[in-house]
Every structure is written in structure tokens, then in C-alpha cells.
Amino acid sequence: MLRGLTTTGGVITSAGVVLAATFAALMVIPLAFLVQIAFIVAFGVLLDTLVVRSLLVPALVLDIGPRAWWPGALAREGAQRG
């Protein structure tokens, strides 16, 4: 898990920030409903990028253990070890 985070973390975080900024750019259009939608989507993307992918998913994977890798070989290796 740690290797995956260090390898892809920067790319995923920067892509999420760019996507949030793209949606946030829609807030300059003077349509109230578009400003609200742009804010909600930009906030949701940032929340997903910075909290869910950085903290929640790794914590759940570590808590679940080898069963988190269910369809792959890592689950079978973890089950054999105990």
C-alpha cells in the first residue's frame, strides 16, 4: 500500500487539483445555478482527491488486510500466510 501511494500519489493528487480547478473556473460565469454546481463538483473532487484517496482508502485496505486484494494473487498469498 505504501509503495502504491508513493508511486502514484503525486500524479493522482495533481490530476485531482487540476480537475477541481477546471470545475472551479465555471464559477466565474454569472449564472447562479452554474456557480453552485461548479462549487459542489470542485469541492467533491478535492475531497475525494485529498481525503478519500490519501487517507480513507489506505486505512481501509490496511484494516481489511489481504482480503482487500480479493481477485488477485496477493489475497491468496496473504491467506496462505495466515
trRosetta pair geometry for C-beta under 8 A, 3 or more apart (Angstrom, degrees):
i j d omega theta_ij theta_ji phi_ij phi_ji
1 4 5.8 -57 -151 37 31 111
1 5 6.4 29 153 -18 65 107
1 58 5.3 123 172 -140 124 90
1 61 5.3 157 -103 102 132 133
1 62 6.1 -95 22 -63 168 89
2 5 5.7 -55 -147 37 32 111
2 6 6.3 24 158 -13 66 107
3 6 6.1 -58 -145 40 29 104
3 7 6.1 25 158 -18 65 113
4 7 5.8 -59 -141 39 27 109
4 8 6.1 -19 176 21 66 111
5 8 7.1 -78 -131 55 18 78
5 9 4.8 38 176 -56 63 119
5 54 7.7 94 -145 -137 115 58
5 58 6.1 9 -68 -83 134 137
6 9 6.1 -22 -104 9 18 120
8 11 5.5 -67 -160 47 59 110
8 12 5.4 52 148 -22 90 111
9 12 6.0 -63 -143 41 25 106
9 13 6.0 21 163 -16 65 113
9 54 7.0 78 -142 -110 106 86
10 13 5.9 -57 -142 40 26 109
10 14 6.2 19 163 -13 64 110
11 14 6.1 -59 -144 40 26 104
11 15 6.2 24 157 -17 63 110
12 15 5.8 -57 -145 39 28 110
12 16 6.3 29 156 -19 63 108
12 49 6.9 180 144 -144 84 86
12 53 5.9 -128 143 148 138 151
13 16 5.8 -56 -148 37 29 111
13 17 6.4 28 156 -18 65 106
13 49 5.8 117 -126 172 53 108
13 50 7.2 73 -131 -88 96 65
13 53 7.9 -165 -74 91 70 127
13 54 7.3 49 -84 -70 109 117
14 17 5.7 -52 -144 37 34 111
14 18 6.3 35 156 -19 65 105
15 18 5.8 -54 -146 37 31 111
15 19 6.3 31 155 -18 64 107
15 49 7.8 -167 80 -119 69 126
16 19 5.7 -55 -145 38 31 110
16 20 6.2 31 156 -18 65 106
16 45 5.7 179 -165 162 83 91
16 46 6.8 130 151 -103 107 40
16 48 6.8 -152 -138 88 131 88
16 49 2.7 141 151 -100 162 142
16 50 7.3 -167 112 -36 145 68
16 53 7.5 -169 -52 31 152 144
17 20 5.7 -53 -145 38 30 111
17 21 6.3 31 154 -19 64 106
17 46 7.3 59 -102 -107 58 84
17 49 6.7 -168 -46 130 61 164
18 21 5.7 -54 -147 37 30 111
18 22 6.4 37 151 -24 63 103
19 22 5.5 -50 -151 30 33 116
19 23 6.7 26 154 -10 64 102
19 45 5.2 -133 106 -173 108 150
19 49 8.0 159 52 -57 112 136
20 23 5.9 -57 -151 41 34 105
20 24 6.0 35 151 -22 67 110
20 42 4.5 94 -163 -157 77 76
20 43 7.8 104 -143 -54 114 19
20 45 4.3 -168 -78 88 86 120
20 46 4.7 63 -107 -55 157 88
20 49 7.1 -101 -31 8 125 141
21 24 5.3 -53 -140 39 33 115
21 25 6.6 48 154 -33 63 95
21 42 7.5 92 -65 -137 19 116
22 25 5.8 -44 -158 16 31 115
23 26 5.9 -41 -171 15 46 115
23 38 5.3 173 164 -155 78 72
23 41 4.6 -123 -167 101 151 111
23 42 4.2 -168 92 -69 112 84
23 45 6.5 138 20 6 142 141
24 27 5.6 -29 -173 1 55 119
24 38 6.2 122 -114 160 27 105
24 39 7.4 62 -115 -98 72 50
24 42 4.2 84 -62 -114 83 158
25 28 6.5 -35 -176 9 52 109
25 38 7.7 -123 62 -160 38 135
26 29 5.9 -34 -174 11 60 115
26 34 5.8 -116 160 164 107 101
26 35 7.5 -168 122 -97 80 40
26 37 7.5 -50 114 88 139 90
26 38 3.7 -162 81 -100 107 135
27 34 7.8 -178 -103 122 36 81
27 35 4.9 73 -140 -135 70 76
27 38 4.6 -156 -60 98 74 139
27 39 6.1 75 -93 -58 123 82
27 42 7.7 -52 -35 -3 119 147
29 34 5.2 -33 84 104 122 143
29 35 7.1 -155 69 -62 74 77
29 38 7.9 133 35 -30 103 149
31 34 4.0 57 83 15 109 116
31 35 6.7 176 84 -16 54 83
32 35 5.7 -55 -150 33 31 112
32 36 6.5 28 155 -17 65 106
33 36 5.7 -53 -150 37 35 112
33 37 6.3 32 154 -16 67 107
34 37 5.8 -52 -142 40 33 109
34 38 6.0 35 156 -22 65 108
35 38 5.8 -55 -144 37 27 111
35 39 6.4 27 156 -19 63 107
36 39 5.9 -56 -149 35 28 109
36 40 6.4 24 156 -16 64 108
37 40 5.8 -57 -146 38 31 109
37 41 6.1 23 160 -14 67 109
38 41 6.1 -59 -143 41 27 105
38 42 6.0 23 160 -16 65 112
39 42 5.9 -59 -141 41 26 107
39 43 6.0 24 160 -17 65 111
40 43 5.9 -57 -144 39 26 109
40 44 6.2 27 156 -20 63 110
41 44 5.6 -55 -145 37 30 113
41 45 6.3 30 156 -19 65 105
42 45 5.9 -53 -147 35 30 110
42 46 6.4 27 155 -15 63 107
43 46 5.8 -57 -148 40 31 110
43 47 6.1 33 153 -21 66 108
44 47 5.6 -53 -143 36 30 113
44 48 6.3 30 157 -17 64 106
45 48 5.8 -55 -147 38 30 111
45 49 6.1 26 155 -18 65 110
46 49 5.7 -57 -141 40 30 109
46 50 5.8 1 171 3 69 115
47 50 6.7 -65 -129 49 19 91
47 51 5.4 -26 -172 27 61 120
47 52 6.8 58 136 -14 70 101
48 51 7.3 -53 -96 53 10 81
48 52 4.8 -31 -144 34 51 129
48 53 6.4 51 156 -17 66 101
49 52 7.6 37 -5 46 13 87
49 53 5.9 -28 -144 32 31 125
49 54 7.5 39 147 -22 48 104
50 53 7.7 41 -9 49 9 89
50 54 5.8 -26 -173 11 35 134
51 54 6.5 -60 -115 47 8 97
51 55 5.6 -44 -167 36 52 117
51 56 6.4 43 143 -16 74 108
52 55 7.3 -61 -104 54 8 76
52 56 4.7 -39 -139 40 50 127
52 57 6.2 60 158 -26 68 96
53 56 7.7 -1 -31 48 17 87
53 57 5.7 -1 -129 14 38 132
54 57 8.0 87 25 36 14 95
54 58 7.4 -33 164 5 29 119
55 58 6.7 -79 -155 43 18 100
55 59 6.1 10 163 -15 62 118
56 59 5.9 -64 -147 39 26 110
56 60 6.3 21 160 -16 65 109
57 60 5.9 -57 -145 38 29 108
57 61 6.3 29 158 -19 65 107
58 61 5.7 -55 -143 37 32 111
58 62 6.3 28 159 -15 66 107
59 62 6.0 -57 -147 40 29 107
59 63 6.2 27 154 -19 64 111
60 63 5.5 -57 -142 39 32 111
60 64 6.0 26 161 -16 68 109
60 68 7.3 135 126 -108 80 132
61 64 6.0 -54 -139 40 27 105
61 68 4.5 132 -138 171 71 170
62 65 7.5 30 179 -73 30 47
64 67 5.3 -107 161 70 98 96
64 68 4.2 112 88 -57 128 99
65 68 6.6 157 71 -4 29 96
65 78 6.5 160 154 174 91 144
66 69 6.0 -58 -168 37 55 104
66 74 6.5 -153 -147 140 84 79
66 75 5.2 130 159 -130 88 51
66 77 7.2 -145 -139 77 132 68
66 78 2.3 -168 -105 102 152 159
66 79 6.1 -156 112 -42 143 63
66 81 7.8 152 -54 45 153 108
67 70 5.9 21 -177 -73 57 89
67 75 6.3 66 -115 -134 29 108
67 78 7.6 -118 -35 95 46 139
68 75 7.7 -166 61 -88 40 98
69 72 5.0 -68 169 55 95 105
69 73 8.0 -45 144 66 124 38
69 74 3.7 -37 135 82 162 113
69 75 4.4 -163 90 -50 83 83
69 78 7.1 119 47 3 119 134
70 75 5.0 80 -109 -80 23 160
71 75 7.3 96 27 9 18 139
72 75 6.0 118 66 4 61 95
72 76 7.9 -121 116 5 46 92
73 76 5.5 -56 -155 39 47 112
73 77 6.2 48 149 -22 75 103
74 77 5.7 -52 -146 36 35 112
74 78 6.3 34 156 -18 66 107
75 78 5.8 -56 -147 38 30 110
75 79 6.3 31 155 -20 65 108
76 79 5.7 -53 -145 36 32 112
76 80 6.5 31 156 -19 64 106
77 80 5.9 -58 -152 35 30 109
77 81 6.5 27 153 -18 65 107
78 81 5.8 -56 -148 35 33 109
